[in-house]
Amino acid sequence: MTIEKYQIEQINGDALSKHEKRFGFLASELQDVETIIQKLIDFQVAIPSWALGTGGTRFGRFSGGGEPGSLEEKIEDIGLLHQLNRSSGTISLHIPWDIPRNYQEIKTLAAQQGLRFDAMNSNTFQDQKEQALSYKFGSLQHVDKKVRKQAIAHNIEVIRHGVELGSESLTVWLSDGSSFPGQLNFRRAFENTLESLQEIYAALPANWKLFLEYKAFEPNFYSTTVGDWGQSLLYVSKLGPQAYTLVDLGHHLPNANIEQIVALLLMEGKLGGFHFNDSKYGDDDLTTGSIKPYQLFLIFNELVEGMDARDMNHNTDLGWMIDASHNVKDPLEDLLQSVEAIMIAYAQALLVDRQALQKAQLENDTVVAQELLQAVFRTDVRPLVAEARRRAGGALEPLKVYRDLQVRNELIRKRGAVTVATGL
């Protein structure tokens, strides 16, 4: 399915007068509006190929119909998102769920949708059909070197797929760990994992990055071999300059100060990217900004400050990707909401008066520092984000256009009511 440009323009036209009033009022209150709008236009968030179907839980999965049954259909769905919000211009593939049958055809299809390929993701947290050895007791950490070699070979295969598609990064997330005390030797597990990662790192092309993700728990509940940002930082520091830590917002223990983690990783030049989602209890993978929007803003506040301190390009020097899954929402609507929340938090962070905040910090004026941040957070920047979308050719209200055009019903008509996309 393709949304025609005139359809977006027509629905935009119905809301344009109201939007111009809201945007005009906001713009009159702000400085350097055009620079901010350009940054918003440039900023792109990768959509994961596995998030386009209804997510599952341990207890069930309730597909909503019209889910993509192939990589080609997934690219089509991401193209729909990008047509609407103009901020979803990259796709992140998970191997072996989405192995291209013909690289050139897939690249051409993506280009037609205005998409390019972001980080490639390996999968050693599941056993696949016809897999020789099991990852039940770990992959890169496994006590059996043959299992480790199998996991290494898979990651190198993922790199090969990515090279063919024009990707320039590999994300490694490991479920390796233990569920009971005494199950494994911590030091040996670390050493095995590092040795395995070193072999994968050696296979990286010169222009590639390796992102090492961490997670506090699940599916192992006593220990995780890459359990927190410190462990990830230790690994990537030992690997070399092409290795970085990746932060997933749901992969922390409750009340972790993620914004402080971000600031320190940026300071060390070892922050590689983000997986955006939200959580109430653990790795809930909820819609970004649906539970803790202020935390999301505070994270972006540190990101913008830290990137500017290092003269980094906001869009290209870090990897930005959604990693969410919902059991009750239309996945495309969920992704539209997540991207909107990300863009709002980013826009708010761009509005922070850095000089005034630094002055308050140097004077230990905690009241003013709080007021500066909360005043920006309480500013409704949606007209600013919408104006950036409109100028880029997108919808003023993507979710409204999606529903007005009955996109899900059209996908069900085209693909069927009983379809299940690959993924969790």
N, C-alpha and C positions, 0 to 999 in steps of 0.2 A: 504494500500500500504506500502511496505517496500523497503527501499533503501539498496541494498546489499553492504557489506563492500568493495568488489572488485570493485564495480562501483565507489565509492569514491576514492579508491586508484588509479584506472586507470586514472581518470580525474586529480587527484593530480599529478600523474606522468608526465603528459603533462606540468604542470606548475612548477614542482619541481626545475628545474635548475635555472629559473628566481627567484624563491622564495629564494633559498639558497644564491644567490648573494646578494639580498636585505637584508635578515636577517643577513648574515655574516657581511655586512658593518655596519648595525645598532648595532649589538652586540659588534663590536669592539669599538664602541663609548660609551658603557654603562658599568656600574659596577653592579655586583651581578645579572647578567642576569638570572641565573638558579633559584634563589629565586623568582624573578618576574614572570618567566614562570610558576612556580608551583602555585603561587597565582592566576594567570589567569586560570590555569587548574581547580583549586578548586572552583572558583567563579561561582555560579549558579544563574540564573535569572528565577523566576517563570513566567509561561505563564498563563494568565487568560483564563478560559474556554469560556468566552463570547466574546473574541477577535478573534476567529477563523472564524467568518463569516464577510461578508462585513458590515461595520458600517452604521448607518443611520443618517439622519439629521431630523430636524422638517419638511422638505419638501419632503423627499422621501428616499428610500433605493433601491440600484441597485445591487442586488446579482450577483455574478460573476460565479456561477455554481460550483458544486462539494463541496459545503459547508457541514460540518458535521451535520447529522441529529439526532445524539444521543451522549450520553456521551462516549460511546465506540469509536465512530468515532473521537470525539474530542481528546481523548487520543492517538489515532492513528496519528492524525495530529501533536500533540506535540511531539510524538515519532519521526516523520519525522524531525522536527526542531532540536531535540536533536541529531539525527544521523548526521546531517549536521554541527552543530556548537559546540556540546558537552558542551554547556553552558546553555541549557534549560531543566535541569533535574528535574524541579518541576512544578506542576500544581496547580492552585488556582481555586477552585470551587465557583460558585455563586448559592445559594439556594434561591428560589425553581427551578431555571432554570435547574439545573443539579443534581437532586437527584438520587443517585445510586439505582438500583432495587435489586442488590445483592452485598453487600459490598465485600465479599471475591473474587468474580469474577472480580470486578473492581480493587481491589488491585493487584490481580494476573496479570491482563492485563497491569496495569501501571508498575509493576515490570518487566514484559517482555520487556517493552519499556525503561527500565532504569530510570523510573520516580518515584518520591514520591510526597505526597500531602502537599502542603504549606498551607497558611492561607485560612480559610473558610470565605466566605462573605455572610452576611445576606442582605435581601432586604425588606425594609419597605418604599421604595420610590415609589412603585407601588401597586395597588390593584390587587390581584390574583383572578382567578376564584374560586367561592364558598367561598370567604373570607367573613366573617360575617360583619365586620365593615371596614369603609373606612379610608385611610390615607390622604384624601384630605387636611385636616387641621393639619397634623402632625401625628407622631407615638409615639415615646417615650416622646414627649413634650405635647401630646394632652390634652385638658382640660377634656376630658372624660376618667376616669380611666379605663373603660372597653377597650377602644382602646389601652391605654398604656399596659394593661395586655396582649392583643393579640400580640402586638409587642414584648414584653418581651418573651412570650412563643415561638414566632418564632425564636428569637435569641438563646434561650436555645435548641430548636430543631436543629439548625445549629451546635451548639457545639456537640450535640449527633451524628450527621452525621460525623463530623470531627473526633471524638474519634474512631469511627468504621474504619475510613480510615487511621488513624495514623497521622493526622494533629495535630498541637500543638498551633494553634492560631486562633483567631476570629477577623475579620476586621468589624467594624461598621461604615458605612457612613450614615448620616441622611440628608434627604432633608428638614427636619423640619425648619420652620421659618415663615416669614410673607411677604406678598407682598405689604401691605399698612400700613401707620402709624395708630396706635391705634388698629390694628387687634388683637394683643395679648399683654399680660403683660410680659415684658422681664424677670423680676426676677422669676415670676411664671413658665415661660417656662423653665428657667434654672433649677429651683428646681425640676420640674416634670421630666426633662431629667436625672438629676443626680440620683434621686430616682429610675428611671427605670434602669439606667446603674448599679446601686448598686445591683439590683436583678440579672441582667445578670452576673455581676462580681462574685457574690456569687456562681453561678453555674459553674464557671470555674474549671476544674481539676487542681491539684496542679502544673502540669508541663506546663500549658497553659499560653499564653499571650493574652490580649485584646488590639487591636490597634484601637484607635479612630481617624478617619479621619476628616479633616475639609475642608470647602470650603467657599469662600467669598460670592458667590451668585449662583443662579440658582439651582432649579427651582423657589425659592423664591427670590425676588429682593429688598425687603426693609430690611429684616434682616434674618440672618441664625443663628440657635441656637448653632451650633458649627461652627462659622464663620471664625476663624483664629487660628493660632498655640497657641496663648495665652489662648484662650477659651478652646481648647483641652487640653493644659497643666494643666489648672485649674481643669478640670474634672478628668483627670487621676491621678493627685496628690491627689485628694480627694478619689479616688477609692482604690488605694493601689499599692503595688510593682509589681503586675502582669499587670498593665495597662500602656500603652505607647501611645504616639502621632505618627500618621502615616502621612507622608508628600506626597501629590500628587503634582507633579510639576505644574500641570495646575490649581490648586485650590487657586491661589493667585491673588490679584489685580495686574494690570500691574506694572512692574518695581520693584516688591517686591524683597528684598535681601534674596533670599532663602538660599544662602550659610551661611549667618549670622544666620538665623533661625536654620539651621542644627547644626552649631557650638554650639549654646546655649542649644539646646535640648540634644545634646551629653554630654555637660558639666554637665547637670542636671541628666543624666542617664535616660532620658525619651524619647529618640528617639527610636521608635520601628521598623520603616521600611519606604519603599519608594514605590510609584507608579510612574513609569517612563513614560513620554510622552513629548510632546513639544507644544508650543502655540505661536500664534502671537497676539491674541486679548483677549482671555479668556480661558475657559476650552475647548480648541480646540481638545485635544486628538490626536495630530498629531504624526508622527513617531519621536521617541526620537532622539534628536540631529539634526533634520532637519531644525530647525529655529535658535536655540541659542546654538550651540555647545560649545562656550567658557563658557557660564554659566554652562553647564553640567560639564565641566572640573573643574570649580571653586567649584562647589558643591562637586565633588569627592575629590578635594584637601582638603576641610574641613573634609570630612568624613574620609579619610585616616589618616589625622593628629589627629583628635579627637578619632578615634578608637584605634590608636596606643598609644595615651596618656593614655587610659583606659585599655590597654592590651587586646583588644577585638579581637575575631576571625572575620576576614573580611567577611567570607562567611556565618557563622551560627548565629552570635550574633545580626544581623539585618535582617529584612525581605526585600527581593528585588523582585519586581514584575513589569511587564509592565501593564499599563492600558491605552491602545491606541485604537483608532477606526478610520478607514478611509473609506471613501465612494467611492473612485476611484481606490484604489490599491488592488491587490491580498493580502488578509490578511496574508498569510504565508510569502510572500515576505516582507511585511511591518514589520512583527515580526522579520524576519532575519535581516533587516536593523536596527531595534531598538536595538536588542541584540548586534550587531556589534558596534553601537555607544556607548553603555554602556561599553563594554569591552575596547574600545579605550580610553574613558575618564578615566576609572579605571587604565589602563596601564599608561597613562600620569601622573596621580596623584601619582602612585608608583615611578615615576622617579624624582619627585621634590626633590631637595637637601634641606632637612629640616634644617640642621645646617646652611647652607649659608643663607637660608630665615630667620631663627631666628636671625642671626647676623645682617642682613639688617634691620629687624624690630626693634631690640634693639638700633640700631644706627640711626633710623629714615631715613634710606636711601631708599626712595620711588622708586627711579630710579632703583636701583639694585633689589629691591623686584619685581617690575614690569617685569624687564628683566628675572629674574629667572622663573617666572610663564609663561611668553609668549614664552620663548625659548622652554620650555617643550611642551606647547600647539602646537607650530609650528613644533614639531618633528613628523615625520610620523612613528607612532608606529604600523601601520598595519602589517608589517612583524612579529613583536613580538607577536601580537595577533594571527596571522595565524599559527605561529610556535607552540604556545600553543595548538591551535585546532588540528594541525596535530599530535602532540605527544599524544593527548587524543583520536585519532582515527577519527577526524572529517575532514571536507573539508577545503582545503586552501582557497577556494573561495565559500562559501556556496550558495550564490545567483546564481553563474554560474552553479554549479552542479544542483541546483533546476531547472534551465531553460534548461540546456542541457538534463536532463532526462525527461523534459516535465511533471513535477509532477502534475501541475494543470490540464492539459489535461487528464492525467490518472485518477485523482480524478473525473473529470466530466464524463469520460467514465464509471467509477465504480458507481457513485452516482447519476448522472443525471445533466442536465444543469439548472434545476429549483429546487433549494434547498435553504432553508433559515435557518441558525443556530439560536438557541436561544441567546438572548442578546439584546443590545440596537441597 
